[in-house]
Amino acid sequence: SPLHGIMGLSGTMGEAAIDPIQKKQLGMIKGCAARLLDLVTNIMEMAKAEAIDASSGQTIARAPVNTMDVVAEVLGMTEMAVDKSGKHLVKPGVEIMNSMCTGKLPIVMGDGYKITQLLYNLVTNAAKFTSAGSIRVSAREQKEEGMLEVEVADTGKGISPDSLAQIFEPFRQENSTETRGFQGIGLGLSVAMSIAKLHGGSIRVKSKVGQ
């Protein structure tokens, strides 16, 4: 896409730039393009999910997906993600923990691209609201249900009970003084839930303010 081209060109020019101001500006261009790509991707995924819901009998493409590989890719992308000021989305001192290596996990059938987007939205959302501590991703097989449960746990500020009921609604964000400064238009979690439902799953949240 054109955004990928902008990211690639600005990245190459930034690596070759000698002037520190020019290097910083090119880095900001790359970061802005990356955030715009995330936004466009979320809007497209939301539109696709609505189209599938509206059409009878339409299903998503399914192929073997290695969840361990997806998580490794998502955590790598999250560590490289930047916020609107060009700073790393993952705050200094916050540890990204991949806890997927404890035991063998089954290969699942699904849309690998959409599953990657789902997990990326969850992990980057955790990074936005975690200023210290850790973000940990783990998984376990639910044999009786024939499902794979993936958990994203963080040590962020927590979510109020009133906000828990609305965080998966499109264009809705927690309305508090602390969260108004964060970028985004409130699509990431809604898209994640839509993708989970398309795969016959769902997303559950457990949170307390300050935890």
N, C-alpha and C positions, 0 to 999 in steps of 0.2 A: 504494500500500500504506500501512498505518498508519505505517510507518517513514518513508516519504517525507513524510507529513503532519507527523510530529514534526520532521523536519529543516527543512521549510519554515516551520513556525510558530516554532520556536526561532530560526531564522535571521532572520526578520522581527522578532521581539521583541528579538533581540540588536542589530539595527541601530537600533531605536528606543530602546533602553535608554540612560539617562543615567548611572546609577550604574556605575562601572567593575567593581565586584565582581559585580553582577548581570549585566553584559555578559559577563564571563568565565565565569560559571556557565552562562549560556545557550549560550555557545560550546562548553562541555564537553558539554552535553546533545546539541547537534548533532553533535559529534564522536563521541560514544558511539553515537548512532543510526546514523551513517554506517558505523562499524566493525561494528555488529550487522547492518546491511544486507549488508555484504560477506560476513559469516559465513553468513547465511541463504542468500544467493545461491550461495555455494560448495557448501553442503549440498544445495540443490535441484539444482544442476548435476550433482553426483555421483550423486544418486538418478536423474536422468534418463538419465545415461550408463549406469548399471547396468541400467535398464529397457530401453534400446535394445539393449544387449548380450544381454539375456535373451530378447528377442523376435526371431524369425526374419523377415528381410525388412524390418524397420522401419528407416527412414532419417531423417536430419535434413532440415529444410526448407532449400532452397537458393535463393538469389537473388543478383543482382550485388552485390558488395561492393568498395568503393574502399578499399584498405588504407591509402593515404595519409591519408584522412579518419579512419579508425579510429585510426591512430597519433596523429594530432593530438589527437583526443578523449581518448585514454588518457593522454597526457602532461599534458594540461590537468587531468584528474581527479587524477593523481598529485601534481601540484604543489599541489593544494588538500587532499590527504589529510592526516589528522592521526593521531598515535599515541595510546596509551592515556593519556598525560599531557596531551593537548591540543596538543602541539607538532607542527609540520609534519613529515610523514614524511620528506621530502627535507631532509637536513641542510644547515645553512648552509655555503656554500662548495662544495656539490655542484652541478654543472651538468647540467641535463637537455638532451640534444642530440638534435634531430630531424634525422637524416641521410637522410631519405626523398626529398628533392627533387632528387637527382642522377640524372636520367634518367626516362623514362616507364615506369611499371609497369603491367602488365595488370590489368584488372578480374578478380577471382576470383569463383567461384560458391561460396556457402556461407551459413551462418547468421550474419548480421552481429552479432547480440547475443552469440552464443557466442564469436565471434572477438574481439570487444571484451573479453569477460570473460577470455579466454585471455591476451591481451596485457597487460591490467590486472594480472592475477595475477603475470605475469613481471616487469613493471616495478616494481610495488610491492614485490615480494620483493627486487629489486635495491636499492631505496631503503632497505629495512630494514637491509641489511648493508653499505651504502656510507657511510662517514663523511667521505670526502674524495675529490676528483677528479671523476668524471663518470659518467653513465649515458647510453649512446648507443643509439639504435634505428635500424637501417638495413635495407634489403631488396634482394634481387636476384632476377631471374627465372632459374629453372632450366629452360630451354627443352626440353632433351632429356627431362627427367622430366615436363614439363608441370606444374611446381610453382613456387610462390613461396616463397622462403626469407627469413624475417624474423629478424634477429639483435638480441638485447639484450645489450649488453656493458657491464660496469661495472668500477670500480676498487676493489671491495670486498675483504673479508678473505680471500676464496677458500674453497674447500671441500676437505676432506680426501678422499683416495682411498676410504676406508672409507664415508664418508657419501654419495659420489656414487652408490653403488649403491642407495641407499634413499630419496633425497630425493623421488622421485615416488610413493612408497607413501603411502596415506592415513594421516593421523594420525602421520606420522613426521617428525621434525625432527633436525637435526644435534645430537648430544649432546656439547656442549662448554660449558665455563664461560662463554665469551663469548656464546654464542647463547641460553643459558637465560633471559636477561633480555628477549628479544624476545617481543612478543605473538604470538598465533596458536596454532592447534591442529594445524597441519600438513596443511591441505587444499588450499591455493592451488595448489601445483605439481602435485598429483595431479589436480585438476580441469583444469588447463591441459593436461596430457598426455592426459586423456580426450577433451577437445574436439579436440585435434590429431588423435587417432586416428579420431574420428568423421568428420573431414574427409579421411581417407586419408593423413594426414601423421604426423609424430612430432616429438619434441623431443630435441636432442642437447646435451650439456653438456661444455664444456672449462674446467677450472679447476685452479689450483694454490694451495695455502695461501700467503697473503701477496701474491697477485696478483689 
